[in-house]
Structure formats: structure tokens, C-alpha cells
Amino acid sequence: MAEILDTPPEGSDYINAEMEHRHLLKFLELFYITATLQGRIAYFLMSIHAVNPSILKSFTDYNPKKYLFANMVYGVGVMLYCRPSMRAISRFNRTVFSILGSLMFNHSSLLFYGCGRVMMLHLLAYLYHVDSRYRGFHIRPYPEYESMYRQH
């Protein structure tokens, strides 16, 4: 009876490296989804807290502002870092731009919360605009975002 091997035979380093690369990309994709979801939920809860702090205080005894803000910065920072158009620059610059962009967006949206949701829409539309024009990467067309950049 023949044994079933879980690993490829000897001498197939290329196949192993390719499998590891695919697993790494899958992990990074799942990490990106989780981190941005965490930032979006924190942004949503902070938007509730910014307008009416008594709503969240009815569920908890402490002020969640610093935890929510940290998660907002983290989530938007990961979203900016993982953009296809940001892959063309060095990791250090990408990290710095992502942190600064996240801090600027989250801080300004809290300062001008009335316009915060409009700012989020424009941020997403701008990121779509930049990524859709980046060579070597195909993005599914979004008519909602494309309409913001049409010449009238």
C-alpha cells in the first residue's frame, strides 16, 4: 500500500516556496480585512460617541475615546499601507505616509464630525481613483466612485 505524502518530494524547493508565498499572501489578505474592519467598527462607535457620549456610557463605566481612537488610527493606517498604489514606494515611507495619513484623517474627522461621513466617502473615492490608475493592478470598477471624477 502506497503512502500518501503531505509534502512535495525532495528537490521541489520552488514548489514549496510558491506554496509559502501563496499562504503568506492569503494571511496578509485576511489580516488586511480584519484590521480594516476593526478600524471601521471603531470609527462607527467613535462617531456615536462624538455625537452623544451618553449612549456608550450606558453600556460601560469608562470613557472609550482613547481606545476607539487608537483602533481608528490602526485600521485606517493598515488600509492605507496595503493600497496597491503604495507598493511602489519603500516600506519606511509607506509606513510613515500611512501613519500620518491615518492620523490626519481621523483627527480631522473628529474635529469636523458633521462632515466626517462625507470625508470618508471622498477618502475612499480618492483611494479608488489612485488605485484604478496604478499600472499592473486591476480593480473592479465602481460607478459610484467614478462619478465623482467625471468632468462635467
C-alpha positions as CSV (number, residue, x, y, z in Angstrom):
1,M,0.0,0.0,0.0
2,A,1.5,3.3,-1.1
3,E,1.9,6.1,1.5
4,I,0.3,9.4,0.8
5,L,2.7,12.3,1.4
6,D,1.6,15.7,2.6
7,T,4.7,17.4,1.4
8,P,6.1,17.5,-2.2
9,P,9.0,15.2,-2.9
10,E,12.6,16.2,-2.4
11,G,14.1,18.7,-4.7
12,S,10.9,20.7,-5.1
13,D,12.1,23.9,-3.3
14,Y,10.4,26.0,-5.9
15,I,7.0,24.4,-5.3
16,N,7.5,24.8,-1.5
17,A,8.5,28.5,-1.9
18,E,5.5,29.1,-4.2
19,M,3.1,27.5,-1.6
20,E,4.6,29.5,1.2
21,H,4.2,32.7,-0.9
22,R,0.5,31.9,-1.5
23,H,-0.1,31.2,2.2
24,L,1.6,34.5,3.1
25,L,-0.5,36.4,0.6
26,K,-3.7,34.8,2.0
27,F,-2.6,35.6,5.5
28,L,-1.9,39.2,4.6
29,E,-5.3,39.5,2.8
30,L,-7.1,38.2,5.9
31,F,-5.1,40.4,8.2
32,Y,-5.9,43.4,6.0
33,I,-9.7,42.6,6.1
34,T,-9.6,42.1,9.9
35,A,-7.6,45.3,10.6
36,T,-9.7,47.5,8.4
37,L,-12.9,46.0,9.8
38,Q,-11.6,46.7,13.3
39,G,-10.9,50.3,12.3
40,R,-14.3,50.7,10.7
41,I,-16.1,49.5,13.7
42,A,-14.0,51.8,16.0
43,Y,-14.8,54.7,13.6
44,F,-18.5,53.8,13.8
45,L,-18.5,53.6,17.6
46,M,-16.5,56.8,17.8
47,S,-19.0,58.6,15.6
48,I,-21.7,57.6,18.0
49,H,-19.6,58.7,21.0
50,A,-18.6,62.0,19.4
51,V,-22.2,63.0,18.8
52,N,-23.8,61.6,22.0
53,P,-21.3,60.2,24.7
54,S,-24.1,59.2,27.0
55,I,-25.1,56.3,24.6
56,L,-21.8,54.4,25.1
57,K,-21.7,55.4,28.8
58,S,-24.9,53.5,29.3
59,F,-23.0,50.3,28.4
60,T,-19.7,50.9,30.1
61,D,-18.3,52.8,33.1
62,Y,-15.2,54.2,31.4
63,N,-14.6,56.6,28.6
64,P,-13.7,54.5,25.4
65,K,-12.4,57.5,23.4
66,K,-8.7,56.7,23.6
67,Y,-9.2,53.0,22.8
68,L,-11.5,53.8,19.9
69,F,-9.2,56.5,18.5
70,A,-6.2,54.1,18.7
71,N,-8.2,51.5,16.8
72,M,-9.4,54.0,14.2
73,V,-5.8,55.1,13.6
74,Y,-4.7,51.5,13.3
75,G,-7.4,50.4,10.9
76,V,-7.1,53.3,8.5
77,G,-3.3,53.1,8.7
78,V,-3.4,49.4,7.6
79,M,-5.9,50.3,4.9
80,L,-3.6,53.0,3.5
81,Y,-0.4,50.8,3.9
82,C,-1.9,47.9,1.9
83,R,-3.1,50.0,-1.0
84,P,-1.8,48.8,-4.4
85,S,-0.6,52.2,-5.3
86,M,1.5,52.4,-2.1
87,R,3.5,49.3,-3.1
88,A,5.7,51.4,-5.4
89,I,7.5,53.2,-2.5
90,S,9.8,51.9,0.2
91,R,8.4,50.3,3.3
92,F,9.6,53.0,5.6
93,N,8.0,55.8,3.5
94,R,4.8,53.7,3.1
95,T,4.7,53.3,6.9
96,V,5.2,57.0,7.6
97,F,2.7,58.1,5.0
98,S,0.1,55.6,6.3
99,I,0.5,56.7,9.9
100,L,0.4,60.4,9.1
101,G,-2.5,59.9,6.7
102,S,-4.4,57.9,9.2
103,L,-3.8,60.5,12.0
104,M,-4.7,63.4,9.8
105,F,-7.9,61.7,8.6
106,N,-9.1,60.5,12.0
107,H,-8.2,63.7,13.8
108,S,-9.8,66.0,11.2
109,S,-12.9,63.8,11.0
110,L,-13.4,64.1,14.8
111,L,-12.8,67.9,14.6
112,F,-15.3,68.3,11.8
113,Y,-17.6,65.4,12.6
114,G,-20.5,66.9,10.7
115,C,-18.5,66.4,7.5
116,G,-16.9,63.2,8.7
117,R,-19.0,60.8,6.7
118,V,-18.6,62.9,3.6
119,M,-14.8,62.9,4.2
120,M,-14.8,59.1,4.4
121,L,-16.6,58.9,1.1
122,H,-14.1,61.2,-0.5
123,L,-11.2,59.3,1.0
124,L,-12.5,56.0,-0.4
125,A,-13.2,57.6,-3.8
126,Y,-9.7,59.1,-3.9
127,L,-8.1,55.8,-3.0
128,Y,-10.1,54.1,-5.7
129,H,-9.1,56.8,-8.2
130,V,-5.4,56.4,-7.4
131,D,-5.5,52.6,-7.3
132,S,-7.5,52.3,-10.6
133,R,-4.9,54.3,-12.4
134,Y,-2.0,52.3,-10.9
135,R,-0.4,50.2,-13.6
136,G,-0.1,46.5,-13.2
137,F,-3.1,46.1,-10.8
138,H,-6.7,45.6,-11.9
139,I,-9.5,46.9,-9.7
140,R,-13.2,46.2,-10.2
141,P,-14.9,49.4,-11.5
142,Y,-17.2,51.2,-9.1
143,P,-19.5,53.6,-10.9
144,E,-20.3,55.4,-7.6
145,Y,-16.6,56.4,-7.2
146,E,-16.0,57.1,-10.9
147,S,-18.9,59.6,-11.0
148,M,-17.0,61.8,-8.5
149,Y,-14.2,62.2,-11.0
150,R,-16.1,62.8,-14.2
151,Q,-15.6,66.1,-15.9
152,H,-18.9,68.0,-16.1
